[in-house]
Amino acid sequence: RLTMENIVITLIGIFAALFSLVMLWYFIRSIGVMGKRSIWLAILALLFSPLPQIVFYFSQKDSLTPDEKQKMKRFFWTILAYLVFVIGAGMVASITLNN
């Protein structure tokens, strides 16, 4: 049976999957940027993300190429967007399921 709750939960799930794929894409790209400098940095980034990426970005900001800066910034923006989405989706799901 098609209800508003089912539609909302399905849409939230689809958007969460898409956000996850985008975040994974930029996560891999950020590890690639760090891996060019040192394989150990890339391993740290893989294990403890996003803290190594943040430290790396701010410590190496002047030596990064514009393309590398863009990749790192996009990774940070996807993390922020994902957090906002998760909070918003939780609120919408809560409101929808409580009504």
CORLIN-V340982 format. One record per residue. N is the residue number from 1. PHI is phi in whole degrees, 0 to 359 (NA if undefined). PSI is psi as a letter, one per 30 degrees, with the letter a starting at -180 (none if undefined). OMEGA is omega in whole degrees, 0 to 359 (999 if undefined). Layout:
# CORLIN-V340982
n & phi & psi & omega
N & PHI & PSI & OMEGA
N & PHI & PSI & OMEGA
This chain:
# CORLIN-V340982
n & phi & psi & omega
1 & NA & k & 183
2 & 269 & j & 179
3 & 239 & l & 179
4 & 299 & e & 180
5 & 298 & e & 180
6 & 296 & e & 180
7 & 295 & e & 182
8 & 297 & e & 181
9 & 296 & e & 178
10 & 296 & e & 179
11 & 296 & e & 177
12 & 298 & e & 178
13 & 297 & e & 179
14 & 295 & e & 179
15 & 295 & e & 178
16 & 296 & e & 178
17 & 294 & e & 178
18 & 296 & e & 177
19 & 300 & e & 180
20 & 297 & e & 178
21 & 294 & e & 178
22 & 296 & e & 180
23 & 296 & e & 177
24 & 298 & e & 179
25 & 301 & e & 181
26 & 286 & f & 173
27 & 297 & e & 179
28 & 297 & e & 179
29 & 294 & e & 179
30 & 293 & e & 176
31 & 294 & e & 176
32 & 298 & e & 178
33 & 298 & e & 181
34 & 290 & e & 180
35 & 294 & f & 176
36 & 294 & e & 181
37 & 275 & e & 182
38 & 197 & k & 178
39 & 293 & e & 179
40 & 293 & e & 176
41 & 297 & e & 179
42 & 295 & e & 178
43 & 294 & e & 176
44 & 301 & e & 180
45 & 297 & e & 179
46 & 294 & e & 184
47 & 276 & e & 190
48 & 236 & g & 182
49 & 303 & k & 3
50 & 263 & g & 184
51 & 302 & e & 178
52 & 298 & e & 178
53 & 295 & e & 180
54 & 295 & e & 179
55 & 297 & e & 180
56 & 299 & e & 183
57 & 300 & e & 183
58 & 286 & f & 178
59 & 276 & f & 183
60 & 247 & g & 186
61 & 306 & e & 183
62 & 287 & f & 183
63 & 265 & f & 179
64 & 280 & k & 175
65 & 285 & l & 178
66 & 303 & e & 179
67 & 294 & e & 178
68 & 294 & e & 177
69 & 299 & e & 181
70 & 297 & e & 179
71 & 297 & e & 180
72 & 294 & e & 180
73 & 298 & e & 180
74 & 295 & e & 176
75 & 298 & e & 179
76 & 296 & e & 180
77 & 293 & e & 179
78 & 292 & e & 176
79 & 297 & e & 180
80 & 298 & e & 180
81 & 297 & e & 179
82 & 295 & e & 178
83 & 298 & e & 178
84 & 297 & e & 180
85 & 297 & e & 182
86 & 298 & e & 178
87 & 297 & e & 179
88 & 296 & e & 180
89 & 295 & e & 177
90 & 297 & e & 179
91 & 294 & e & 181
92 & 296 & e & 179
93 & 296 & e & 179
94 & 297 & e & 179
95 & 296 & e & 182
96 & 295 & e & 183
97 & 283 & f & 179
98 & 278 & f & 181
99 & 274 & none & 999
